[in-house]
Amino acid sequence: MHQARLENINALFLDYRRHFETGNAEEIADFYRFPLHYYRENGDKLVIHRSAFVQQVHKLLSAYRRLAVNQILGTVTEVLALNNFSSLASVRWTLLHQQDDTRTGELYSSQTRYLITETPPSLKVDGLFIVDESAKIREAVRARKRPLL
């Protein structure tokens, strides 16, 4: 794989992470090519159009606010070139939240895979493979509701 493609994919996810931290669902959707092929953790495959995706991102951002997420870290852990125009990228997302007035801690970490396609003038996410994030979010929400002992 060409070094330039790796650098472009890393730059894409750095910019993508920044947009998630600012919380604009429309701008996050700009990173995707629609209709999007969306693969859920249970193996279901959905074809999602932009408006439905934006609604889904709004829900995710709302969950992040309820969970007091204050920083998102993303690490591209693997990139596999599929052909001259497409790659499969694995990203480890780590969400941090304010634990108290002085400490920030990890809320959860999850893996997501993305089908990245060169669509001039830029790279776009053409497919999204959720590995374990939905389960991690549900557990984080449940943990926040439990009384502290």
Secondary structure, DSSP 8 states (H G I E B T S, - for coil): --HHHHHHHHHHHHHHHHHHHHT-HHHHHTTEEEEEEEE-TTS-EEEE-HHHHHHHHHHHHHHHHHTTEEEEEEEEEEEEE-SSSEEEEEEEEEEEEE-SSS-EEEEEEEEEEEEEEEETTEEEEEEEEESSHHHHHHHHHHHHHS---
